[in-house]
Amino acid sequence: MSYDLLVLQAARFKGRPTESDLAAAAGLADADLLAVVEPLLAAGELQRVGTRVKLTADGRARLETLLAAERATVDQALLRQRYLDFGEVNIDFKQLVTDWQLIDGERPNDHTDADYDARIVVRLGELHERFAPLLAEFVDLAPRLAQYPDRLAAALAKVRSGDPAWLARPLVDSYHTVWFELHEELIGLGGVSRVREETAGRAE
């Protein structure tokens, strides 16, 4: 597995992450990240911006090369079949997030109704369990995705602990953020454009 690919892709998704955020997104320990990041910085593929790092134009070009090489190793016929299965779960997840954000599809959820939130958290747990076998198949198809089960489980645990931010808040590794990144990974692995997915109504 290419650790360069893990880190460059995480930097692409996160924009300007701290190194700790980058390590979490790449599924690496902080101590292991340094051995990957320093050569990428030296090669001009990552750049430091204060306490953060960002992907450079050279890094983006290298990332595209690495992604293309990975895509060539994936069983595309099986991926397409499993992606259709993902689409069904994704529809349910999108509805769950809508229900989390809006009560009766109209009133913003201020999270003062504990019973309402609890019901949605139960639904999220059920969806998480339902999705786990399919996610395992995606990891088998592309082992680089191995960090996603742990990231989704970590976000779910925080939601269950009573912090509503970890279901759908952007800019943190909320369940929705990690789900969105996973969906981007699947789109990329299949060589499909997000515009096409949005047109088909399958994007978040």
FIKOLZA-1660 file (N, C-alpha, C; in steps of 0.1 Angstrom, whole numbers, plus 5000, padded with zeros to 4 digits):
% residues 204
   i   px   py   pz ch aa at
   1 5008 4988 5000  A  M  N
   1 5000 5000 5000  A  M CA
   1 5009 5013 5000  A  M  C
   2 5005 5022 4992  A  S  N
   2 5013 5035 4991  A  S CA
   2 5009 5045 5002  A  S  C
   3 5018 5047 5012  A  Y  N
   3 5014 5057 5022  A  Y CA
   3 5014 5071 5016  A  Y  C
   4 5022 5073 5006  A  D  N
   4 5021 5086 4999  A  D CA
   4 5007 5089 4994  A  D  C
   5 5001 5078 4988  A  L  N
   5 4987 5080 4983  A  L CA
   5 4978 5083 4995  A  L  C
   6 4979 5075 5006  A  L  N
   6 4970 5078 5017  A  L CA
   6 4971 5092 5022  A  L  C
   7 4983 5097 5023  A  V  N
   7 4985 5111 5029  A  V CA
   7 4981 5122 5019  A  V  C
   8 4985 5120 5006  A  L  N
   8 4981 5130 4996  A  L CA
   8 4966 5131 4995  A  L  C
   9 4959 5120 4995  A  Q  N
   9 4945 5119 4993  A  Q CA
   9 4938 5126 5006  A  Q  C
  10 4944 5123 5017  A  A  N
  10 4938 5129 5030  A  A CA
  10 4940 5144 5029  A  A  C
  11 4952 5149 5024  A  A  N
  11 4954 5163 5023  A  A CA
  11 4945 5170 5013  A  A  C
  12 4942 5163 5002  A  R  N
  12 4932 5168 4992  A  R CA
  12 4919 5170 4999  A  R  C
  13 4914 5160 5006  A  F  N
  13 4901 5160 5012  A  F CA
  13 4900 5171 5023  A  F  C
  14 4911 5172 5031  A  K  N
  14 4910 5181 5043  A  K CA
  14 4914 5196 5040  A  K  C
  15 4920 5198 5028  A  G  N
  15 4923 5212 5025  A  G CA
  15 4936 5217 5031  A  G  C
  16 4935 5222 5044  A  R  N
  16 4947 5226 5051  A  R CA
  16 4947 5220 5065  A  R  C
  17 4949 5207 5066  A  P  N
  17 4948 5200 5079  A  P CA
  17 4961 5202 5088  A  P  C
  18 4959 5201 5101  A  T  N
  18 4970 5199 5109  A  T CA
  18 4976 5185 5107  A  T  C
  19 4988 5183 5111  A  E  N
  19 4994 5170 5109  A  E CA
  19 4986 5159 5117  A  E  C
  20 4980 5162 5128  A  S  N
  20 4972 5153 5136  A  S CA
  20 4959 5149 5128  A  S  C
  21 4953 5160 5122  A  D  N
  21 4941 5157 5114  A  D CA
  21 4945 5149 5102  A  D  C
  22 4956 5151 5096  A  L  N
  22 4961 5144 5085  A  L CA
  22 4963 5129 5088  A  L  C
  23 4969 5127 5100  A  A  N
  23 4972 5114 5104  A  A CA
  23 4959 5106 5106  A  A  C
  24 4949 5112 5113  A  A  N
  24 4936 5106 5115  A  A CA
  24 4929 5102 5102  A  A  C
  25 4929 5112 5093  A  A  N
  25 4923 5109 5080  A  A CA
  25 4930 5098 5072  A  A  C
  26 4943 5097 5073  A  A  N
  26 4950 5087 5066  A  A CA
  26 4951 5074 5073  A  A  C
  27 4946 5074 5086  A  G  N
  27 4946 5061 5093  A  G CA
  27 4960 5058 5098  A  G  C
  28 4969 5068 5101  A  L  N
  28 4982 5065 5105  A  L CA
  28 4984 5071 5119  A  L  C
  29 4993 5065 5127  A  A  N
  29 4997 5071 5139  A  A CA
  29 5005 5084 5137  A  A  C
  30 5004 5093 5146  A  D  N
  30 5012 5106 5145  A  D CA
  30 5026 5104 5142  A  D  C
  31 5032 5094 5150  A  A  N
  31 5047 5091 5148  A  A CA
  31 5050 5086 5134  A  A  C
  32 5041 5078 5128  A  D  N
  32 5043 5072 5115  A  D CA
  32 5042 5083 5104  A  D  C
  33 5033 5093 5107  A  L  N
  33 5030 5103 5096  A  L CA
  33 5043 5110 5092  A  L  C
  34 5051 5114 5102  A  L  N
  34 5063 5122 5099  A  L CA
  34 5072 5116 5089  A  L  C
  35 5073 5103 5089  A  A  N
  35 5082 5096 5079  A  A CA
  35 5076 5097 5065  A  A  C
  36 5063 5099 5064  A  V  N
  36 5057 5101 5051  A  V CA
  36 5057 5115 5047  A  V  C
  37 5054 5124 5056  A  V  N
  37 5052 5138 5053  A  V CA
  37 5065 5145 5049  A  V  C
  38 5076 5142 5056  A  E  N
  38 5088 5149 5053  A  E CA
  38 5093 5148 5039  A  E  C
  39 5093 5135 5034  A  P  N
  39 5097 5134 5019  A  P CA
  39 5087 5141 5010  A  P  C
  40 5075 5141 5013  A  L  N
  40 5065 5148 5005  A  L CA
  40 5067 5163 5005  A  L  C
  41 5071 5168 5016  A  L  N
  41 5074 5182 5018  A  L CA
  41 5087 5185 5010  A  L  C
  42 5097 5177 5011  A  A  N
  42 5110 5179 5004  A  A CA
  42 5108 5178 4989  A  A  C
  43 5098 5170 4984  A  A  N
  43 5096 5169 4970  A  A CA
  43 5087 5180 4965  A  A  C
  44 5082 5188 4973  A  G  N
  44 5073 5199 4969  A  G CA
  44 5059 5195 4966  A  G  C
  45 5055 5183 4971  A  E  N
  45 5041 5178 4969  A  E CA
  45 5032 5182 4980  A  E  C
  46 5037 5185 4992  A  L  N
  46 5030 5191 5003  A  L CA
  46 5038 5204 5006  A  L  C
  47 5030 5213 5012  A  Q  N
  47 5037 5226 5016  A  Q CA
  47 5031 5229 5030  A  Q  C
  48 5040 5234 5039  A  R  N
  48 5036 5239 5052  A  R CA
  48 5030 5253 5051  A  R  C
  49 5019 5255 5058  A  V  N
  49 5012 5268 5059  A  V CA
  49 5010 5270 5074  A  V  C
  50 5020 5276 5081  A  G  N
  50 5019 5278 5095  A  G CA
  50 5020 5264 5102  A  G  C
  51 5010 5261 5110  A  T  N
  51 5010 5248 5116  A  T CA
  51 5002 5237 5108  A  T  C
  52 4999 5240 5096  A  R  N
  52 4991 5231 5087  A  R CA
  52 4999 5228 5075  A  R  C
  53 4994 5219 5067  A  V  N
  53 5000 5215 5054  A  V CA
  53 4989 5215 5044  A  V  C
  54 4993 5217 5031  A  K  N
  54 4984 5217 5020  A  K CA
  54 4990 5210 5008  A  K  C
  55 4981 5205 5000  A  L  N
  55 4986 5198 4987  A  L CA
  55 4990 5209 4977  A  L  C
  56 5001 5207 4970  A  T  N
  56 5006 5216 4960  A  T CA
  56 5001 5211 4946  A  T  C
  57 5004 5219 4936  A  A  N
  57 5000 5214 4922  A  A CA
  57 5008 5202 4919  A  A  C
  58 5021 5201 4923  A  D  N
  58 5029 5189 4920  A  D CA
  58 5023 5177 4928  A  D  C
  59 5018 5180 4940  A  G  N
  59 5012 5169 4948  A  G CA
  59 5000 5164 4942  A  G  C
  60 4992 5173 4937  A  R  N
  60 4979 5169 4930  A  R CA
  60 4982 5161 4918  A  R  C
  61 4992 5164 4910  A  A  N
  61 4995 5157 4898  A  A CA
  61 5000 5143 4902  A  A  C
  62 5008 5142 4912  A  R  N
  62 5013 5129 4917  A  R CA
  62 5002 5121 4922  A  R  C
  63 4993 5127 4929  A  L  N
  63 4981 5120 4935  A  L CA
  63 4973 5114 4924  A  L  C
  64 4970 5121 4913  A  E  N
  64 4963 5116 4902  A  E CA
  64 4969 5104 4895  A  E  C
  65 4983 5104 4895  A  T  N
  65 4990 5093 4889  A  T CA
  65 4989 5081 4898  A  T  C
  66 4990 5083 4911  A  L  N
  66 4988 5072 4921  A  L CA
  66 4974 5066 4921  A  L  C
  67 4964 5075 4920  A  L  N
  67 4950 5070 4920  A  L CA
  67 4948 5062 4907  A  L  C
  68 4953 5066 4896  A  A  N
  68 4951 5059 4883  A  A CA
  68 4957 5045 4884  A  A  C
  69 4969 5044 4890  A  A  N
  69 4976 5031 4892  A  A CA
  69 4968 5022 4901  A  A  C
  70 4962 5028 4912  A  E  N
  70 4954 5020 4921  A  E CA
  70 4941 5015 4914  A  E  C
  71 4935 5024 4906  A  R  N
  71 4923 5021 4899  A  R CA
  71 4925 5009 4890  A  R  C
  72 4936 5008 4884  A  A  N
  72 4939 4997 4874  A  A CA
  72 4940 4984 4881  A  A  C
  73 4942 4984 4895  A  T  N
  73 4942 4971 4902  A  T CA
  73 4929 4966 4907  A  T  C
  74 4919 4974 4906  A  V  N
  74 4906 4972 4912  A  V CA
  74 4897 4964 4902  A  V  C
  75 4890 4954 4907  A  D  N
  75 4880 4947 4899  A  D CA
  75 4868 4956 4896  A  D  C
  76 4868 4962 4884  A  Q  N
  76 4858 4972 4882  A  Q CA
  76 4844 4967 4880  A  Q  C
  77 4843 4955 4875  A  A  N
  77 4829 4949 4874  A  A CA
  77 4823 4946 4888  A  A  C
  78 4831 4941 4897  A  L  N
  78 4826 4939 4911  A  L CA
  78 4824 4952 4918  A  L  C
  79 4833 4962 4915  A  L  N
  79 4831 4975 4922  A  L CA
  79 4818 4981 4917  A  L  C
  80 4815 4980 4904  A  R  N
  80 4802 4986 4899  A  R CA
  80 4790 4979 4906  A  R  C
  81 4791 4966 4908  A  Q  N
  81 4780 4959 4915  A  Q CA
  81 4778 4964 4929  A  Q  C
  82 4789 4965 4936  A  R  N
  82 4789 4969 4950  A  R CA
  82 4785 4984 4951  A  R  C
  83 4789 4992 4942  A  Y  N
  83 4785 5006 4942  A  Y CA
  83 4770 5008 4941  A  Y  C
  84 4764 4999 4933  A  L  N
  84 4749 5000 4933  A  L CA
  84 4743 4997 4946  A  L  C
  85 4749 4987 4953  A  D  N
  85 4744 4984 4967  A  D CA
  85 4747 4996 4976  A  D  C
  86 4758 5003 4974  A  F  N
  86 4761 5015 4982  A  F CA
  86 4750 5025 4980  A  F  C
  87 4746 5027 4967  A  G  N
  87 4736 5037 4964  A  G CA
  87 4724 5035 4972  A  G  C
  88 4720 5023 4975  A  E  N
  88 4707 5021 4982  A  E CA
  88 4709 5025 4997  A  E  C
  89 4721 5022 5003  A  V  N
  89 4723 5027 5016  A  V CA
  89 4725 5042 5017  A  V  C
  90 4731 5047 5006  A  N  N
  90 4733 5062 5006  A  N CA
  90 4720 5069 5006  A  N  C
  91 4710 5064 4999  A  I  N
  91 4697 5071 4999  A  I CA
  91 4692 5072 5014  A  I  C
  92 4693 5061 5021  A  D  N
  92 4688 5061 5035  A  D CA
  92 4696 5070 5043  A  D  C
  93 4710 5070 5041  A  F  N
  93 4718 5079 5049  A  F CA
  93 4715 5094 5046  A  F  C
  94 4712 5097 5034  A  K  N
  94 4709 5111 5030  A  K CA
  94 4696 5115 5037  A  K  C
  95 4686 5106 5038  A  Q  N
  95 4674 5109 5044  A  Q CA
  95 4676 5111 5059  A  Q  C
  96 4684 5102 5065  A  L  N
  96 4687 5103 5079  A  L CA
  96 4693 5117 5083  A  L  C
  97 4703 5121 5075  A  V  N
  97 4709 5134 5077  A  V CA
  97 4699 5145 5076  A  V  C
  98 4690 5145 5066  A  T  N
  98 4679 5155 5064  A  T CA
  98 4671 5155 5077  A  T  C
  99 4667 5143 5082  A  D  N
  99 4658 5143 5094  A  D CA
  99 4666 5148 5106  A  D  C
 100 4679 5146 5106  A  W  N
 100 4687 5151 5117  A  W CA
 100 4687 5166 5117  A  W  C
 101 4688 5172 5105  A  Q  N
 101 4689 5186 5104  A  Q CA
 101 4676 5194 5105  A  Q  C
 102 4665 5187 5100  A  L  N
 102 4652 5193 5099  A  L CA
 102 4641 5184 5105  A  L  C
 103 4633 5190 5114  A  I  N
 103 4622 5183 5120  A  I CA
 103 4610 5184 5111  A  I  C
 104 4604 5173 5107  A  D  N
 104 4593 5174 5097  A  D CA
 104 4596 5180 5084  A  D  C
 105 4609 5180 5081  A  G  N
 105 4614 5185 5068  A  G CA
 105 4613 5201 5067  A  G  C
 106 4610 5207 5078  A  E  N
 106 4608 5222 5077  A  E CA
 106 4616 5229 5088  A  E  C
 107 4614 5225 5101  A  R  N
 107 4620 5232 5112  A  R CA
 107 4634 5228 5116  A  R  C
 108 4643 5237 5116  A  P  N
 108 4657 5233 5120  A  P CA
 108 4657 5226 5133  A  P  C
 109 4665 5215 5134  A  N  N
 109 4666 5208 5146  A  N CA
 109 4676 5215 5155  A  N  C
 110 4672 5220 5167  A  D  N
 110 4681 5226 5176  A  D CA
 110 4686 5217 5187  A  D  C
 111 4683 5204 5185  A  H  N
 111 4687 5193 5194  A  H CA
 111 4683 5195 5208  A  H  C
 112 4672 5201 5210  A  T  N
 112 4666 5202 5224  A  T CA
 112 4656 5191 5227  A  T  C
 113 4652 5184 5216  A  D  N
 113 4643 5173 5218  A  D CA
 113 4651 5160 5218  A  D  C
 114 4654 5156 5230  A  A  N
 114 4663 5144 5232  A  A CA
 114 4657 5132 5226  A  A  C
 115 4644 5130 5228  A  D  N
 115 4638 5118 5222  A  D CA
 115 4639 5117 5207  A  D  C
 116 4637 5129 5201  A  Y  N
 116 4638 5129 5186  A  Y CA
 116 4652 5126 5182  A  Y  C
 117 4662 5132 5188  A  D  N
 117 4676 5129 5184  A  D CA
 117 4679 5114 5187  A  D  C
 118 4675 5109 5198  A  A  N
 118 4678 5095 5202  A  A CA
 118 4673 5085 5191  A  A  C
 119 4661 5088 5186  A  R  N
 119 4655 5079 5176  A  R CA
 119 4664 5079 5163  A  R  C
 120 4670 5091 5160  A  I  N
 120 4678 5092 5148  A  I CA
 120 4692 5085 5151  A  I  C
 121 4697 5086 5163  A  V  N
 121 4709 5080 5166  A  V CA
 121 4707 5064 5165  A  V  C
 122 4696 5059 5170  A  V  N
 122 4693 5045 5168  A  V CA
 122 4693 5041 5153  A  V  C
 123 4687 5049 5145  A  R  N
 123 4687 5047 5131  A  R CA
 123 4701 5047 5125  A  R  C
 124 4709 5056 5130  A  L  N
 124 4723 5057 5125  A  L CA
 124 4730 5044 5129  A  L  C
 125 4729 5039 5141  A  G  N
 125 4735 5027 5145  A  G CA
 125 4731 5015 5137  A  G  C
 126 4718 5014 5133  A  E  N
 126 4713 5003 5125  A  E CA
 126 4718 5004 5111  A  E  C
 127 4719 5016 5106  A  L  N
 127 4725 5018 5092  A  L CA
 127 4740 5014 5092  A  L  C
 128 4747 5018 5103  A  H  N
 128 4761 5015 5104  A  H CA
 128 4763 5000 5104  A  H  C
 129 4755 4993 5111  A  E  N
 129 4756 4978 5112  A  E CA
 129 4753 4972 5098  A  E  C
 130 4742 4977 5092  A  R  N
 130 4738 4972 5079  A  R CA
 130 4749 4974 5068  A  R  C
 131 4756 4986 5069  A  F  N
 131 4766 4989 5059  A  F CA
 131 4779 4982 5062  A  F  C
 132 4782 4977 5074  A  A  N
 132 4795 4972 5077  A  A CA
 132 4800 4961 5068  A  A  C
 133 4791 4951 5064  A  P  N
 133 4796 4940 5055  A  P CA
 133 4800 4946 5041  A  P  C
 134 4792 4955 5036  A  L  N
 134 4795 4961 5023  A  L CA
 134 4808 4969 5024  A  L  C
 135 4810 4977 5034  A  L  N
 135 4822 4984 5036  A  L CA
 135 4834 4975 5036  A  L  C
 136 4833 4964 5043  A  A  N
 136 4844 4954 5043  A  A CA
 136 4847 4949 5029  A  A  C
 137 4837 4948 5020  A  E  N
 137 4839 4943 5007  A  E CA
 137 4847 4954 4999  A  E  C
 138 4843 4967 5002  A  F  N
 138 4851 4978 4995  A  F CA
 138 4865 4978 5000  A  F  C
 139 4868 4975 5012  A  V  N
 139 4882 4974 5017  A  V CA
 139 4889 4963 5011  A  V  C
 140 4882 4952 5008  A  D  N
 140 4888 4940 5001  A  D CA
 140 4892 4944 4987  A  D  C
 141 4884 4952 4981  A  L  N
 141 4886 4957 4967  A  L CA
 141 4898 4967 4967  A  L  C
 142 4898 4975 4977  A  A  N
 142 4909 4986 4977  A  A CA
 142 4913 4987 4991  A  A  C
 143 4924 4980 4995  A  P  N
 143 4928 4980 5009  A  P CA
 143 4932 4993 5015  A  P  C
 144 4934 5003 5007  A  R  N
 144 4937 5016 5012  A  R CA
 144 4926 5022 5019  A  R  C
 145 4914 5017 5017  A  L  N
 145 4902 5022 5024  A  L CA
 145 4900 5017 5038  A  L  C
 146 4910 5010 5043  A  A  N
 146 4909 5002 5056  A  A CA
 146 4907 5012 5068  A  A  C
 147 4910 5025 5067  A  Q  N
 147 4908 5034 5078  A  Q CA
 147 4893 5037 5080  A  Q  C
 148 4885 5036 5069  A  Y  N
 148 4871 5041 5070  A  Y CA
 148 4862 5034 5080  A  Y  C
 149 4863 5020 5082  A  P  N
 149 4855 5015 5093  A  P CA
 149 4858 5021 5107  A  P  C
 150 4871 5023 5110  A  D  N
 150 4874 5029 5123  A  D CA
 150 4870 5043 5124  A  D  C
 151 4871 5051 5113  A  R  N
 151 4867 5065 5113  A  R CA
 151 4852 5066 5115  A  R  C
 152 4844 5058 5108  A  L  N
 152 4830 5058 5109  A  L CA
 152 4826 5054 5123  A  L  C
 153 4832 5044 5129  A  A  N
 153 4829 5039 5142  A  A CA
 153 4832 5049 5152  A  A  C
 154 4843 5057 5151  A  A  N
 154 4847 5067 5160  A  A CA
 154 4837 5078 5160  A  A  C
 155 4832 5082 5149  A  A  N
 155 4822 5093 5148  A  A CA
 155 4809 5088 5154  A  A  C
 156 4805 5076 5151  A  L  N
 156 4793 5070 5157  A  L CA
 156 4794 5070 5173  A  L  C
 157 4805 5066 5178  A  A  N
 157 4807 5066 5192  A  A CA
 157 4805 5080 5198  A  A  C
 158 4810 5090 5192  A  K  N
 158 4809 5104 5197  A  K CA
 158 4794 5108 5196  A  K  C
 159 4787 5105 5186  A  V  N
 159 4773 5108 5185  A  V CA
 159 4765 5101 5196  A  V  C
 160 4768 5089 5198  A  R  N
 160 4762 5081 5209  A  R CA
 160 4765 5087 5223  A  R  C
 161 4777 5093 5224  A  S  N
 161 4780 5098 5237  A  S CA
 161 4773 5111 5240  A  S  C
 162 4765 5116 5230  A  G  N
 162 4757 5128 5233  A  G CA
 162 4762 5141 5226  A  G  C
 163 4772 5140 5217  A  D  N
 163 4776 5152 5210  A  D CA
 163 4771 5152 5196  A  D  C
 164 4761 5161 5194  A  P  N
 164 4754 5161 5180  A  P CA
 164 4763 5165 5169  A  P  C
 165 4774 5172 5172  A  A  N
 165 4783 5177 5161  A  A CA
 165 4788 5166 5153  A  A  C
 166 4790 5154 5159  A  W  N
 166 4797 5144 5152  A  W CA
 166 4788 5136 5143  A  W  C
 167 4776 5140 5141  A  L  N
 167 4768 5133 5130  A  L CA
 167 4769 5140 5117  A  L  C
 168 4768 5153 5117  A  A  N
 168 4768 5160 5103  A  A CA
 168 4775 5173 5103  A  A  C
 169 4783 5177 5113  A  R  N
 169 4790 5190 5112  A  R CA
 169 4801 5189 5102  A  R  C
 170 4803 5199 5093  A  P  N
 170 4814 5199 5084  A  P CA
 170 4827 5203 5092  A  P  C
 171 4838 5201 5086  A  L  N
 171 4851 5206 5091  A  L CA
 171 4856 5198 5103  A  L  C
 172 4848 5188 5107  A  V  N
 172 4853 5178 5117  A  V CA
 172 4851 5164 5111  A  V  C
 173 4857 5154 5117  A  D  N
 173 4855 5141 5111  A  D CA
 173 4841 5135 5116  A  D  C
 174 4831 5142 5113  A  S  N
 174 4817 5137 5117  A  S CA
 174 4814 5125 5108  A  S  C
 175 4803 5118 5111  A  Y  N
 175 4799 5107 5103  A  Y CA
 175 4797 5111 5089  A  Y  C
 176 4790 5122 5087  A  H  N
 176 4787 5127 5074  A  H CA
 176 4800 5130 5066  A  H  C
 177 4809 5137 5073  A  T  N
 177 4822 5141 5066  A  T CA
 177 4829 5128 5062  A  T  C
 178 4830 5118 5070  A  V  N
 178 4837 5106 5066  A  V CA
 178 4830 5098 5055  A  V  C
 179 4816 5098 5056  A  W  N
 179 4808 5092 5046  A  W CA
 179 4810 5099 5033  A  W  C
 180 4810 5112 5033  A  F  N
 180 4813 5120 5020  A  F CA
 180 4826 5116 5014  A  F  C
 181 4837 5115 5023  A  E  N
 181 4850 5112 5017  A  E CA
 181 4850 5098 5012  A  E  C
 182 4844 5089 5019  A  L  N
 182 4843 5075 5014  A  L CA
 182 4836 5075 5000  A  L  C
 183 4825 5082 4999  A  H  N
 183 4818 5083 4986  A  H CA
 183 4827 5088 4975  A  H  C
 184 4835 5099 4978  A  E  N
 184 4844 5104 4969  A  E CA
 184 4854 5093 4965  A  E  C
 185 4859 5085 4974  A  E  N
 185 4868 5075 4971  A  E CA
 185 4862 5065 4961  A  E  C
 186 4850 5061 4964  A  L  N
 186 4843 5051 4955  A  L CA
 186 4841 5056 4941  A  L  C
 187 4837 5069 4940  A  I  N
 187 4836 5076 4927  A  I CA
 187 4849 5075 4920  A  I  C
 188 4860 5079 4927  A  G  N
 188 4873 5079 4921  A  G CA
 188 4878 5065 4916  A  G  C
 189 4875 5055 4925  A  L  N
 189 4880 5042 4922  A  L CA
 189 4873 5037 4909  A  L  C
 190 4860 5041 4907  A  G  N
 190 4853 5036 4895  A  G CA
 190 4855 5045 4883  A  G  C
 191 4863 5056 4885  A  G  N
 191 4865 5065 4874  A  G CA
 191 4853 5072 4869  A  G  C
 192 4844 5075 4879  A  V  N
 192 4832 5082 4876  A  V CA
 192 4833 5096 4881  A  V  C
 193 4827 5106 4874  A  S  N
 193 4828 5120 4879  A  S CA
 193 4817 5123 4889  A  S  C
 194 4820 5132 4898  A  R  N
 194 4810 5136 4908  A  R CA
 194 4798 5143 4901  A  R  C
 195 4801 5151 4890  A  V  N
 195 4790 5157 4883  A  V CA
 195 4780 5147 4878  A  V  C
 196 4785 5136 4873  A  R  N
 196 4776 5126 4868  A  R CA
 196 4768 5120 4879  A  R  C
 197 4774 5118 4891  A  E  N
 197 4767 5113 4902  A  E CA
 197 4757 5122 4907  A  E  C
 198 4760 5135 4907  A  E  N
 198 4750 5145 4912  A  E CA
 198 4738 5146 4902  A  E  C
 199 4741 5144 4889  A  T  N
 199 4730 5144 4879  A  T CA
 199 4721 5132 4881  A  T  C
 200 4727 5121 4885  A  A  N
 200 4719 5109 4888  A  A CA
 200 4713 5109 4901  A  A  C
 201 4716 5119 4910  A  G  N
 201 4710 5120 4923  A  G CA
 201 4716 5111 4933  A  G  C
 202 4728 5107 4931  A  R  N
 202 4735 5097 4940  A  R CA
 202 4745 5104 4949  A  R  C
 203 4748 5117 4947  A  A  N
 203 4758 5124 4955  A  A CA
 203 4751 5130 4967  A  A  C
 204 4759 5132 4978  A  E  N
 204 4754 5138 4990  A  E CA
 204 4750 5153 4988  A  E  C
% end
